[in-house]
Amino acid sequence: MKSDLIITRIEPHTDEWYEFRKNGIGGSEIGTILGLNKYDTVVRLFHEKVGDYDLRRDDNEKMFWGRKLEDEIAEVWRYYDGTDSGYIENHKNGRIVRDCRNINGYIVNPRYPWLFASLDRVINIKGGVNFITGAPLTTEGVLEVKTLSYWSSQMWTDGIPISYLAQVHQYMIIIESDYAEIAILQDGNNFRVEKIQRDDELCERIIQISKAFWENRVLPAKEAFAKRKIAASSGNIAEVEKHQAVIDRHEPDPDNSEAYQDFINERFFREVEKVDGNIDQYELCKKDVMLRKISSRIDTERTGIRNLLLRDMNRDGAEMIDFGKLGSITWSERKGAKNKTFTIRIKESPSEAKIESEFDKIKPCCW
């Protein structure tokens, strides 16, 4: 690891640990800033970083078991040789293929001081292999460890979710790596490893957008919040309102997440009042109705596609359609489930630009 990287060792889930997180952007937060995390809103994150809204202190049973199993999964990963089940034979024979280590702290790169990383593990260069290129590692790699239930694994049927890709790329930016892996244990008995080659374009996007968020929004608002507290302590209402206006001005616009609605409900609950609507609000309502109708049609079309494929599989008496290197379709039983699970997993996936282009075609209908 490069000598100029700053490592801060803090006991997790302590007051000091949460205080540290206010002073930068973590890997699990970058997806929210990029608008890729439907379970969170950048507006909440903004206020948490500013300091005028308490940081979430989540620690539930799922997180407990994730931490508990992390060491076990990382240990099994040492025997992984790039094949689906080779790790089992390697483990039986005591053949360790490569190694990793735990940093136990937050890592900051002085070139990107607004970002920090809390890696599960770092892949050692010695004995390390890039399983995408087949070449030996020239930089230390990022290793993330995930435990997935059946339901959470549905997010992974089309590949690594983009929010996790962003998280791993932020870590690669910070430790200046070009390769990463995610070791996954699904349902407690299905182990696999996803490999990720650094995407410089995504890294540049992360750097630019996160820097703009931090320097152009968070820092000015943090300064205003500090001044607002001083004004409030002296009872200067005019100054309080002045500095609050600065915070409001730097707050990001509402995003498309349901998490934004939850945040508003938590933070700005008011007794029910009625106000007169305006034409702009009415136009937004019309757009919402149109999009809801389009969404319903899309769901119907997808069901039709699935049914056509199921018909073909039923006629052939098959549980899989194999496209070779391009991927496959499976319709298989899952232990403990009443119904078979239908999964399409193909190599080709539309780019964000292509998706945006297709969405632009329907915008005139409702915009």
KEVEXGU-800680 format. One record per residue (C-alpha): residue number from 1; residue in three letters; x, y, z. Coordinates in Angstrom, 1 decimal. Example, Ala and Ser with C-alpha at 12.3 -4.5 7.8 and 13.67 -1.06 7.14 Angstrom:
# residues 2
+-----+------+--------+--------+--------+
: pos : code :      x :      y :      z :
+-----+------+--------+--------+--------+
:   1 :  ALA :   12.3 :   -4.5 :    7.8 :
:   2 :  SER :   13.7 :   -1.1 :    7.1 :
+-----+------+--------+--------+--------+
//
This chain:
# residues 367
+-----+------+--------+--------+--------+
: pos : code :      x :      y :      z :
+-----+------+--------+--------+--------+
:   1 :  MET :    0.0 :    0.0 :    0.0 :
:   2 :  LYS :    1.3 :    3.4 :   -0.9 :
:   3 :  SER :    3.1 :    5.2 :    1.9 :
:   4 :  ASP :    1.3 :    8.5 :    1.6 :
:   5 :  LEU :   -2.1 :    7.0 :    2.3 :
:   6 :  ILE :   -3.6 :    8.1 :    5.7 :
:   7 :  ILE :   -5.0 :    5.3 :    7.9 :
:   8 :  THR :   -7.2 :    6.2 :   10.8 :
:   9 :  ARG :   -8.0 :    3.4 :   13.2 :
:  10 :  ILE :  -11.3 :    3.9 :   15.1 :
:  11 :  GLU :  -13.4 :    1.4 :   17.0 :
:  12 :  PRO :  -16.5 :    0.8 :   14.7 :
:  13 :  HIS :  -19.9 :    2.2 :   15.8 :
:  14 :  THR :  -18.5 :    4.5 :   18.5 :
:  15 :  ASP :  -19.2 :    8.2 :   18.7 :
:  16 :  GLU :  -15.8 :    8.9 :   17.3 :
:  17 :  TRP :  -16.5 :    6.5 :   14.4 :
:  18 :  TYR :  -19.7 :    8.3 :   13.4 :
:  19 :  GLU :  -18.0 :   11.7 :   13.8 :
:  20 :  PHE :  -15.3 :   10.7 :   11.4 :
:  21 :  ARG :  -17.9 :    9.8 :    8.8 :
:  22 :  LYS :  -19.2 :   13.4 :    8.8 :
:  23 :  ASN :  -15.9 :   14.6 :    7.3 :
:  24 :  GLY :  -16.0 :   12.8 :    4.0 :
:  25 :  ILE :  -17.8 :   10.5 :    1.7 :
:  26 :  GLY :  -17.6 :    6.7 :    2.2 :
:  27 :  GLY :  -17.8 :    4.0 :   -0.4 :
:  28 :  SER :  -21.3 :    2.9 :    0.6 :
:  29 :  GLU :  -22.5 :    6.5 :    0.2 :
:  30 :  ILE :  -21.1 :    7.3 :   -3.3 :
:  31 :  GLY :  -24.0 :    5.4 :   -5.0 :
:  32 :  THR :  -26.4 :    7.8 :   -3.3 :
:  33 :  ILE :  -24.5 :   10.9 :   -4.6 :
:  34 :  LEU :  -24.5 :    9.4 :   -8.1 :
:  35 :  GLY :  -28.2 :    8.8 :   -7.9 :
:  36 :  LEU :  -27.8 :    5.0 :   -8.1 :
:  37 :  ASN :  -29.2 :    4.0 :   -4.7 :
:  38 :  LYS :  -32.9 :    3.7 :   -4.7 :
:  39 :  TYR :  -32.9 :    3.0 :   -0.9 :
:  40 :  ASP :  -31.4 :    6.4 :    0.0 :
:  41 :  THR :  -31.6 :   10.0 :   -1.0 :
:  42 :  VAL :  -28.8 :   12.5 :   -1.5 :
:  43 :  VAL :  -30.8 :   15.1 :    0.4 :
:  44 :  ARG :  -30.6 :   13.1 :    3.6 :
:  45 :  LEU :  -26.9 :   12.4 :    3.1 :
:  46 :  PHE :  -26.3 :   16.1 :    2.6 :
:  47 :  HIS :  -27.9 :   17.0 :    5.9 :
:  48 :  GLU :  -26.0 :   14.3 :    7.7 :
:  49 :  LYS :  -22.7 :   15.6 :    6.4 :
:  50 :  VAL :  -23.6 :   19.2 :    7.2 :
:  51 :  GLY :  -24.4 :   18.1 :   10.7 :
:  52 :  ASP :  -28.0 :   19.4 :   11.1 :
:  53 :  TYR :  -29.5 :   15.9 :   10.9 :
:  54 :  ASP :  -28.3 :   12.9 :   13.0 :
:  55 :  LEU :  -26.3 :   10.2 :   11.3 :
:  56 :  ARG :  -28.2 :    6.9 :   11.0 :
:  57 :  ARG :  -26.8 :    4.4 :   13.5 :
:  58 :  ASP :  -28.0 :    1.3 :   11.9 :
:  59 :  ASP :  -26.9 :   -2.0 :   13.4 :
:  60 :  ASN :  -29.3 :   -4.8 :   12.9 :
:  61 :  GLU :  -29.3 :   -8.6 :   12.9 :
:  62 :  LYS :  -28.4 :   -8.8 :    9.2 :
:  63 :  MET :  -25.4 :   -6.5 :    9.7 :
:  64 :  PHE :  -24.3 :   -8.5 :   12.8 :
:  65 :  TRP :  -24.2 :  -11.8 :   10.7 :
:  66 :  GLY :  -22.5 :  -10.0 :    7.8 :
:  67 :  ARG :  -19.7 :   -9.0 :   10.2 :
:  68 :  LYS :  -19.6 :  -12.4 :   11.9 :
:  69 :  LEU :  -19.3 :  -14.3 :    8.6 :
:  70 :  GLU :  -16.9 :  -11.9 :    7.0 :
:  71 :  ASP :  -13.8 :  -13.6 :    8.4 :
:  72 :  GLU :  -15.1 :  -17.0 :    7.4 :
:  73 :  ILE :  -15.8 :  -15.9 :    3.8 :
:  74 :  ALA :  -12.5 :  -14.2 :    3.5 :
:  75 :  GLU :  -10.8 :  -17.3 :    4.7 :
:  76 :  VAL :  -12.5 :  -19.5 :    2.0 :
:  77 :  TRP :  -11.6 :  -16.9 :   -0.6 :
:  78 :  ARG :   -7.9 :  -17.7 :    0.0 :
:  79 :  TYR :   -8.5 :  -21.1 :   -1.7 :
:  80 :  TYR :  -10.4 :  -19.7 :   -4.7 :
:  81 :  ASP :   -8.6 :  -20.4 :   -7.9 :
:  82 :  GLY :  -10.9 :  -18.8 :  -10.5 :
:  83 :  THR :  -13.1 :  -21.9 :  -11.0 :
:  84 :  ASP :  -16.6 :  -22.4 :   -9.6 :
:  85 :  SER :  -15.8 :  -25.2 :   -7.2 :
:  86 :  GLY :  -12.0 :  -25.6 :   -7.2 :
:  87 :  TYR :  -11.9 :  -23.8 :   -3.8 :
:  88 :  ILE :  -13.5 :  -26.9 :   -2.2 :
:  89 :  GLU :  -10.7 :  -29.3 :   -3.4 :
:  90 :  ASN :   -8.0 :  -26.7 :   -2.6 :
:  91 :  HIS :   -9.4 :  -26.4 :    1.0 :
:  92 :  LYS :   -9.4 :  -30.2 :    1.4 :
:  93 :  ASN :   -5.8 :  -30.3 :    0.3 :
:  94 :  GLY :   -4.8 :  -27.2 :    2.3 :
:  95 :  ARG :   -3.7 :  -25.4 :   -0.8 :
:  96 :  ILE :   -3.9 :  -21.6 :   -0.3 :
:  97 :  VAL :   -4.0 :  -19.9 :   -3.7 :
:  98 :  ARG :   -3.5 :  -16.3 :   -2.6 :
:  99 :  ASP :   -3.9 :  -14.1 :    0.4 :
: 100 :  CYS :   -5.5 :  -10.9 :    1.7 :
: 101 :  ARG :   -5.3 :   -8.8 :    4.8 :
: 102 :  ASN :   -7.5 :   -6.6 :    7.0 :
: 103 :  ILE :   -6.6 :   -2.9 :    7.3 :
: 104 :  ASN :   -8.9 :   -2.2 :   10.3 :
: 105 :  GLY :   -9.3 :    1.5 :    9.7 :
: 106 :  TYR :  -10.4 :    4.3 :    7.4 :
: 107 :  ILE :   -8.1 :    5.0 :    4.5 :
: 108 :  VAL :   -7.8 :    8.5 :    2.9 :
: 109 :  ASN :   -5.8 :    9.4 :   -0.2 :
: 110 :  PRO :   -4.3 :   13.0 :    0.1 :
: 111 :  ARG :   -5.2 :   13.5 :   -3.6 :
: 112 :  TYR :   -8.9 :   13.0 :   -2.8 :
: 113 :  PRO :   -9.3 :   14.1 :    0.8 :
: 114 :  TRP :  -13.1 :   14.2 :    0.7 :
: 115 :  LEU :  -13.3 :   10.5 :    0.0 :
: 116 :  PHE :  -12.5 :    7.7 :    2.5 :
: 117 :  ALA :  -12.5 :    3.9 :    2.3 :
: 118 :  SER :  -13.3 :    1.2 :    4.8 :
: 119 :  LEU :  -12.3 :   -1.9 :    2.9 :
: 120 :  ASP :  -13.2 :   -5.4 :    4.0 :
: 121 :  ARG :   -9.9 :   -6.7 :    2.8 :
: 122 :  VAL :   -6.9 :   -5.8 :    0.6 :
: 123 :  ILE :   -5.7 :   -8.4 :   -1.9 :
: 124 :  ASN :   -1.9 :   -8.9 :   -1.6 :
: 125 :  ILE :    0.2 :   -8.4 :   -4.6 :
: 126 :  LYS :    2.3 :  -11.5 :   -3.9 :
: 127 :  GLY :    0.6 :  -14.5 :   -5.4 :
: 128 :  GLY :   -2.3 :  -12.3 :   -6.5 :
: 129 :  VAL :   -3.9 :  -12.9 :   -9.9 :
: 130 :  ASN :   -6.2 :  -10.7 :  -12.0 :
: 131 :  PHE :   -8.7 :  -13.4 :  -13.0 :
: 132 :  ILE :  -10.0 :  -11.2 :  -15.8 :
: 133 :  THR :   -6.7 :  -10.9 :  -17.7 :
: 134 :  GLY :   -4.9 :  -13.8 :  -16.2 :
: 135 :  ALA :   -1.9 :  -11.6 :  -15.3 :
: 136 :  PRO :   -0.2 :  -11.3 :  -11.9 :
: 137 :  LEU :   -1.3 :   -8.3 :   -9.9 :
: 138 :  THR :    0.8 :   -5.2 :  -10.2 :
: 139 :  THR :   -1.2 :   -3.3 :   -7.6 :
: 140 :  GLU :   -2.9 :   -4.4 :   -4.4 :
: 141 :  GLY :   -6.6 :   -5.3 :   -5.1 :
: 142 :  VAL :   -9.8 :   -4.5 :   -3.4 :
: 143 :  LEU :  -11.7 :   -7.4 :   -1.8 :
: 144 :  GLU :  -15.3 :   -6.8 :   -0.6 :
: 145 :  VAL :  -17.2 :   -9.5 :    1.2 :
: 146 :  LYS :  -21.0 :   -9.9 :    0.9 :
: 147 :  THR :  -23.6 :  -12.2 :    2.4 :
: 148 :  LEU :  -26.8 :  -12.4 :    0.3 :
: 149 :  SER :  -30.2 :  -13.8 :    1.1 :
: 150 :  TYR :  -32.3 :  -15.1 :   -1.7 :
: 151 :  TRP :  -34.3 :  -11.9 :   -1.9 :
: 152 :  SER :  -31.3 :   -9.6 :   -1.9 :
: 153 :  SER :  -29.6 :  -11.8 :   -4.5 :
: 154 :  GLN :  -32.3 :  -10.8 :   -7.0 :
: 155 :  MET :  -30.6 :   -7.5 :   -7.3 :
: 156 :  TRP :  -27.6 :   -9.4 :   -8.7 :
: 157 :  THR :  -29.3 :  -11.4 :  -11.4 :
: 158 :  ASP :  -28.2 :   -9.0 :  -14.1 :
: 159 :  GLY :  -24.7 :   -8.7 :  -12.7 :
: 160 :  ILE :  -23.1 :   -6.5 :  -10.0 :
: 161 :  PRO :  -25.5 :   -3.7 :   -9.0 :
: 162 :  ILE :  -24.2 :   -0.4 :  -10.2 :
: 163 :  SER :  -24.2 :    1.0 :   -6.6 :
: 164 :  TYR :  -21.8 :   -1.7 :   -5.6 :
: 165 :  LEU :  -19.6 :   -1.1 :   -8.7 :
: 166 :  ALA :  -19.4 :    2.5 :   -7.7 :
: 167 :  GLN :  -18.4 :    1.6 :   -4.1 :
: 168 :  VAL :  -15.7 :   -0.7 :   -5.2 :
: 169 :  HIS :  -14.4 :    1.8 :   -7.8 :
: 170 :  GLN :  -14.2 :    4.5 :   -5.0 :
: 171 :  TYR :  -12.0 :    2.1 :   -3.1 :
: 172 :  MET :   -9.8 :    1.4 :   -6.2 :
: 173 :  ILE :   -9.4 :    5.2 :   -6.6 :
: 174 :  ILE :   -8.3 :    5.6 :   -3.0 :
: 175 :  ILE :   -5.7 :    2.8 :   -2.8 :
: 176 :  GLU :   -4.8 :    3.4 :   -6.5 :
: 177 :  SER :   -5.7 :   -0.1 :   -7.7 :
: 178 :  ASP :   -6.9 :   -1.5 :  -11.0 :
: 179 :  TYR :   -8.6 :   -4.7 :   -9.9 :
: 180 :  ALA :  -11.2 :   -5.8 :   -7.3 :
: 181 :  GLU :  -13.2 :   -8.8 :   -6.3 :
: 182 :  ILE :  -16.4 :   -9.3 :   -4.4 :
: 183 :  ALA :  -16.6 :  -12.6 :   -2.5 :
: 184 :  ILE :  -20.3 :  -13.6 :   -2.0 :
: 185 :  LEU :  -21.9 :  -16.2 :    0.1 :
: 186 :  GLN :  -25.6 :  -16.6 :   -0.9 :
: 187 :  ASP :  -28.1 :  -18.4 :    1.3 :
: 188 :  GLY :  -25.3 :  -19.7 :    3.5 :
: 189 :  ASN :  -24.1 :  -22.4 :    1.0 :
: 190 :  ASN :  -23.5 :  -20.8 :   -2.4 :
: 191 :  PHE :  -20.0 :  -19.2 :   -2.7 :
: 192 :  ARG :  -18.9 :  -17.2 :   -5.8 :
: 193 :  VAL :  -16.5 :  -14.4 :   -6.7 :
: 194 :  GLU :  -17.3 :  -11.5 :   -8.9 :
: 195 :  LYS :  -14.3 :   -9.9 :  -10.6 :
: 196 :  ILE :  -14.0 :   -6.2 :  -11.5 :
: 197 :  GLN :  -11.5 :   -4.4 :  -13.8 :
: 198 :  ARG :  -11.1 :   -0.7 :  -13.1 :
: 199 :  ASP :  -13.2 :    1.5 :  -15.3 :
: 200 :  ASP :  -11.3 :    4.8 :  -15.6 :
: 201 :  GLU :  -14.3 :    6.6 :  -17.0 :
: 202 :  LEU :  -16.4 :    5.6 :  -14.0 :
: 203 :  CYS :  -13.5 :    6.6 :  -11.6 :
: 204 :  GLU :  -13.4 :   10.1 :  -13.2 :
: 205 :  ARG :  -17.1 :   10.5 :  -12.9 :
: 206 :  ILE :  -16.9 :    9.5 :   -9.2 :
: 207 :  ILE :  -14.1 :   12.0 :   -8.5 :
: 208 :  GLN :  -15.8 :   14.9 :  -10.3 :
: 209 :  ILE :  -19.3 :   14.4 :   -8.9 :
: 210 :  SER :  -18.2 :   13.7 :   -5.4 :
: 211 :  LYS :  -15.8 :   16.6 :   -5.3 :
: 212 :  ALA :  -18.6 :   19.0 :   -6.6 :
: 213 :  PHE :  -21.0 :   17.7 :   -4.0 :
: 214 :  TRP :  -18.5 :   18.1 :   -1.2 :
: 215 :  GLU :  -16.9 :   21.4 :   -2.1 :
: 216 :  ASN :  -19.8 :   23.2 :   -3.7 :
: 217 :  ARG :  -22.6 :   22.0 :   -1.4 :
: 218 :  VAL :  -21.5 :   20.4 :    1.9 :
: 219 :  LEU :  -18.6 :   22.6 :    2.9 :
: 220 :  PRO :  -20.5 :   26.0 :    2.4 :
: 221 :  ALA :  -23.5 :   24.5 :    4.2 :
: 222 :  LYS :  -21.3 :   23.2 :    7.1 :
: 223 :  GLU :  -19.9 :   26.7 :    7.5 :
: 224 :  ALA :  -23.4 :   28.2 :    7.5 :
: 225 :  PHE :  -24.6 :   25.6 :   10.1 :
: 226 :  ALA :  -21.7 :   26.4 :   12.4 :
: 227 :  LYS :  -22.6 :   30.1 :   12.2 :
: 228 :  ARG :  -26.3 :   29.3 :   12.7 :
: 229 :  LYS :  -25.6 :   27.5 :   15.9 :
: 230 :  ILE :  -23.7 :   30.5 :   17.2 :
: 231 :  ALA :  -26.5 :   32.8 :   16.3 :
: 232 :  ALA :  -29.1 :   30.6 :   17.9 :
: 233 :  SER :  -27.1 :   30.4 :   21.1 :
: 234 :  SER :  -27.2 :   34.2 :   21.3 :
: 235 :  GLY :  -30.9 :   34.4 :   20.3 :
: 236 :  ASN :  -30.2 :   36.3 :   17.1 :
: 237 :  ILE :  -33.2 :   35.1 :   15.0 :
: 238 :  ALA :  -32.3 :   37.2 :   12.0 :
: 239 :  GLU :  -28.9 :   35.7 :   11.7 :
: 240 :  VAL :  -30.3 :   32.2 :   12.3 :
: 241 :  GLU :  -32.6 :   32.7 :    9.3 :
: 242 :  LYS :  -29.8 :   34.2 :    7.2 :
: 243 :  HIS :  -27.6 :   31.1 :    7.7 :
: 244 :  GLN :  -30.5 :   28.7 :    7.3 :
: 245 :  ALA :  -31.1 :   30.3 :    3.9 :
: 246 :  VAL :  -27.6 :   29.4 :    2.9 :
: 247 :  ILE :  -28.1 :   25.8 :    3.9 :
: 248 :  ASP :  -31.3 :   25.6 :    2.0 :
: 249 :  ARG :  -29.7 :   27.1 :   -1.1 :
: 250 :  HIS :  -27.0 :   24.4 :   -1.1 :
: 251 :  GLU :  -29.4 :   21.5 :   -0.5 :
: 252 :  PRO :  -29.6 :   19.2 :   -3.5 :
: 253 :  ASP :  -32.8 :   19.0 :   -5.5 :
: 254 :  PRO :  -35.2 :   16.2 :   -4.7 :
: 255 :  ASP :  -34.4 :   12.9 :   -6.4 :
: 256 :  ASN :  -36.6 :   10.1 :   -7.6 :
: 257 :  SER :  -36.2 :    7.9 :   -4.6 :
: 258 :  GLU :  -38.9 :    6.9 :   -2.1 :
: 259 :  ALA :  -36.2 :    7.5 :    0.5 :
: 260 :  TYR :  -36.6 :   11.2 :   -0.1 :
: 261 :  GLN :  -40.3 :   11.0 :    0.9 :
: 262 :  ASP :  -39.3 :    9.1 :    4.0 :
: 263 :  PHE :  -36.8 :   11.8 :    4.9 :
: 264 :  ILE :  -39.3 :   14.6 :    4.4 :
: 265 :  ASN :  -41.8 :   12.7 :    6.6 :
: 266 :  GLU :  -39.2 :   12.3 :    9.3 :
: 267 :  ARG :  -37.7 :   15.8 :    9.2 :
: 268 :  PHE :  -40.5 :   18.1 :    8.2 :
: 269 :  PHE :  -43.7 :   16.6 :    9.7 :
: 270 :  ARG :  -46.5 :   19.1 :    9.9 :
: 271 :  GLU :  -50.1 :   19.0 :   10.9 :
: 272 :  VAL :  -52.3 :   18.5 :    7.8 :
: 273 :  GLU :  -52.9 :   21.8 :    6.0 :
: 274 :  LYS :  -54.5 :   22.7 :    2.7 :
: 275 :  VAL :  -52.9 :   25.1 :    0.2 :
: 276 :  ASP :  -54.0 :   26.1 :   -3.2 :
: 277 :  GLY :  -52.2 :   24.3 :   -6.1 :
: 278 :  ASN :  -50.6 :   25.9 :   -9.1 :
: 279 :  ILE :  -50.5 :   25.0 :  -12.8 :
: 280 :  ASP :  -46.9 :   23.7 :  -12.5 :
: 281 :  GLN :  -47.9 :   21.3 :   -9.7 :
: 282 :  TYR :  -50.9 :   20.1 :  -11.8 :
: 283 :  GLU :  -48.6 :   19.5 :  -14.8 :
: 284 :  LEU :  -46.4 :   17.3 :  -12.6 :
: 285 :  CYS :  -49.4 :   15.3 :  -11.6 :
: 286 :  LYS :  -50.3 :   14.7 :  -15.2 :
: 287 :  LYS :  -46.8 :   13.5 :  -15.9 :
: 288 :  ASP :  -47.0 :   11.1 :  -13.0 :
: 289 :  VAL :  -50.2 :    9.6 :  -14.3 :
: 290 :  MET :  -48.7 :    9.1 :  -17.7 :
: 291 :  LEU :  -45.5 :    7.5 :  -16.3 :
: 292 :  ARG :  -47.6 :    5.2 :  -14.1 :
: 293 :  LYS :  -49.6 :    4.0 :  -17.2 :
: 294 :  ILE :  -46.3 :    3.5 :  -19.2 :
: 295 :  SER :  -44.8 :    1.5 :  -16.3 :
: 296 :  SER :  -47.9 :   -0.8 :  -16.3 :
: 297 :  ARG :  -47.5 :   -1.4 :  -20.0 :
: 298 :  ILE :  -43.8 :   -2.2 :  -19.5 :
: 299 :  ASP :  -44.6 :   -4.7 :  -16.8 :
: 300 :  THR :  -47.1 :   -6.4 :  -19.1 :
: 301 :  GLU :  -44.6 :   -6.6 :  -21.9 :
: 302 :  ARG :  -42.0 :   -8.1 :  -19.7 :
: 303 :  THR :  -44.5 :  -10.7 :  -18.4 :
: 304 :  GLY :  -45.3 :  -11.6 :  -22.1 :
: 305 :  ILE :  -41.6 :  -12.1 :  -22.9 :
: 306 :  ARG :  -41.1 :  -14.3 :  -19.9 :
: 307 :  ASN :  -44.1 :  -16.4 :  -20.8 :
: 308 :  LEU :  -42.9 :  -16.9 :  -24.4 :
: 309 :  LEU :  -39.5 :  -18.1 :  -23.1 :
: 310 :  LEU :  -41.2 :  -20.4 :  -20.5 :
: 311 :  ARG :  -43.4 :  -21.9 :  -23.2 :
: 312 :  ASP :  -40.3 :  -22.7 :  -25.3 :
: 313 :  MET :  -38.6 :  -24.3 :  -22.3 :
: 314 :  ASN :  -41.7 :  -26.3 :  -21.4 :
: 315 :  ARG :  -42.0 :  -27.6 :  -24.9 :
: 316 :  ASP :  -38.3 :  -28.7 :  -24.9 :
: 317 :  GLY :  -38.6 :  -30.1 :  -21.3 :
: 318 :  ALA :  -35.7 :  -28.0 :  -20.3 :
: 319 :  GLU :  -34.8 :  -26.0 :  -17.2 :
: 320 :  MET :  -32.1 :  -24.0 :  -19.1 :
: 321 :  ILE :  -31.6 :  -22.2 :  -22.4 :
: 322 :  ASP :  -27.8 :  -22.0 :  -22.8 :
: 323 :  PHE :  -26.3 :  -19.2 :  -25.0 :
: 324 :  GLY :  -22.8 :  -20.3 :  -24.3 :
: 325 :  LYS :  -20.5 :  -17.5 :  -23.4 :
: 326 :  LEU :  -23.4 :  -15.0 :  -23.9 :
: 327 :  GLY :  -25.3 :  -16.3 :  -20.9 :
: 328 :  SER :  -28.3 :  -18.4 :  -20.1 :
: 329 :  ILE :  -32.0 :  -18.5 :  -19.0 :
: 330 :  THR :  -32.9 :  -20.8 :  -16.1 :
: 331 :  TRP :  -36.2 :  -21.9 :  -14.7 :
: 332 :  SER :  -35.2 :  -24.0 :  -11.7 :
: 333 :  GLU :  -36.4 :  -25.1 :   -8.3 :
: 334 :  ARG :  -34.9 :  -23.4 :   -5.2 :
: 335 :  LYS :  -34.7 :  -25.3 :   -1.9 :
: 336 :  GLY :  -37.6 :  -24.3 :    0.3 :
: 337 :  ALA :  -39.5 :  -22.4 :   -2.3 :
: 338 :  LYS :  -42.9 :  -23.3 :   -3.6 :
: 339 :  ASN :  -42.4 :  -22.1 :   -7.1 :
: 340 :  LYS :  -39.6 :  -22.3 :   -9.6 :
: 341 :  THR :  -37.3 :  -19.3 :  -10.1 :
: 342 :  PHE :  -37.0 :  -17.7 :  -13.5 :
: 343 :  THR :  -33.7 :  -15.9 :  -14.2 :
: 344 :  ILE :  -32.3 :  -14.3 :  -17.3 :
: 345 :  ARG :  -28.5 :  -13.7 :  -17.0 :
: 346 :  ILE :  -26.9 :  -12.6 :  -20.3 :
: 347 :  LYS :  -23.6 :  -10.9 :  -21.0 :
: 348 :  GLU :  -25.0 :   -8.0 :  -22.9 :
: 349 :  SER :  -26.6 :   -5.2 :  -20.9 :
: 350 :  PRO :  -27.6 :   -1.8 :  -22.2 :
: 351 :  SER :  -25.3 :    1.1 :  -21.2 :
: 352 :  GLU :  -26.6 :    4.0 :  -19.1 :
: 353 :  ALA :  -26.4 :    6.1 :  -22.2 :
: 354 :  LYS :  -28.6 :    3.7 :  -24.2 :
: 355 :  ILE :  -31.1 :    3.5 :  -21.4 :
: 356 :  GLU :  -31.2 :    7.3 :  -21.2 :
: 357 :  SER :  -31.6 :    7.5 :  -25.0 :
: 358 :  GLU :  -34.6 :    5.1 :  -25.0 :
: 359 :  PHE :  -36.2 :    7.0 :  -22.1 :
: 360 :  ASP :  -35.8 :   10.2 :  -24.0 :
: 361 :  LYS :  -38.1 :    8.8 :  -26.7 :
: 362 :  ILE :  -41.0 :    8.6 :  -24.3 :
: 363 :  LYS :  -40.3 :   11.9 :  -22.5 :
: 364 :  PRO :  -42.2 :   14.1 :  -25.1 :
: 365 :  CYS :  -45.3 :   12.0 :  -24.3 :
: 366 :  CYS :  -45.4 :   13.1 :  -20.7 :
: 367 :  TRP :  -43.0 :   16.0 :  -20.4 :
+-----+------+--------+--------+--------+
//
